[in-house]
């Protein structure tokens, strides 16, 4: 029984280390130029303080507002924080509204975020 426990611990540990190394390598992978341009344009639309312009940009790249609010990071800030930093209060109001989702604590995976830096 002791040998089975040790084998299980070694298997679980090696599997978790493999998943950590895989996620770290995918985080450092270069971004597709089209996706990078789309995300930069979305961040620029957040600054404009025009909800119509932001919605058009998001729809133009066939993205969803939920995806933008959950996964996009503009200069290490969420789109909501980025809008507040640049006094885009109308877009901040648009980005703040969202849906509430209940998940089991054990089933929650780390959300992949896309970091975009603009001047």
SVG drawing of the C-alpha trace seen along z (x, -y; Angstrom):
<svg xmlns="http://www.w3.org/2000/svg" viewBox="-25 -62 33 64">
<polyline fill="none" stroke="black" stroke-width="0.4" points="0.0,0.0 2.9,-2.4 4.4,-1.8 1.1,-2.7 0.8,-5.9 4.3,-6.9 3.8,-6.1 0.5,-8.1 2.3,-11.1 5.1,-11.0 2.7,-10.7 0.6,-13.6 3.6,-15.8 5.2,-15.1 1.9,-15.8 1.4,-19.1 5.0,-20.2 4.5,-19.3 1.3,-21.4 3.1,-24.3 6.0,-24.2 3.6,-24.0 1.5,-27.0 4.7,-29.0 6.0,-28.2 2.6,-29.2 2.6,-32.5 6.0,-33.4 5.0,-32.4 4.8,-35.2 1.3,-36.5 -0.2,-36.4 0.1,-39.8 -3.6,-40.0 -4.6,-39.2 -2.1,-41.7 -3.5,-44.4 -7.0,-43.6 -6.3,-43.7 -4.3,-47.0 -7.2,-48.5 -9.6,-47.4 -7.4,-49.1 -7.3,-52.2 -11.1,-52.2 -11.3,-51.9 -9.5,-55.2 -11.8,-57.1 -14.7,-57.1 -17.2,-56.2 -19.2,-53.1 -20.4,-52.9 -16.9,-53.0 -15.8,-50.3 -18.7,-48.1 -18.0,-48.5 -14.3,-47.7 -15.1,-44.6 -17.7,-43.3 -15.4,-44.2 -12.8,-41.7 -15.6,-39.2 -14.8,-39.3 -17.2,-39.4 -17.3,-42.0 -17.1,-39.2 -13.9,-37.9 -12.4,-41.4 -13.3,-42.1 -12.0,-38.7 -8.9,-38.1 -7.5,-41.4 -4.9,-43.4 -4.1,-46.9 -0.8,-48.1 -1.1,-45.6 -4.6,-46.8 -8.0,-45.3 -10.0,-47.2 -12.1,-48.7 -9.1,-50.0 -7.5,-51.2 -10.7,-53.2 -10.7,-54.7 -7.0,-55.6 -7.6,-57.5 -10.9,-59.2 -13.1,-57.2 -15.9,-56.9 -18.6,-55.9 -16.6,-53.0 -15.7,-52.1 -19.4,-51.9 -19.9,-49.7 -17.1,-47.4 -18.1,-47.1 -21.4,-45.6 -21.2,-41.9 -22.6,-38.6 -22.1,-36.7 -21.1,-33.1 -21.0,-30.6 -18.2,-28.0 -17.0,-25.2 -13.8,-26.2 -12.1,-23.0 -13.1,-23.3 -11.8,-26.9 -8.8,-26.9 -6.5,-29.9 -7.8,-32.2 -5.4,-32.9 -4.8,-36.6 -3.6,-38.6 -1.3,-41.4 -1.1,-44.4 1.1,-47.4 0.4,-50.7 1.9,-54.2"/>
</svg>
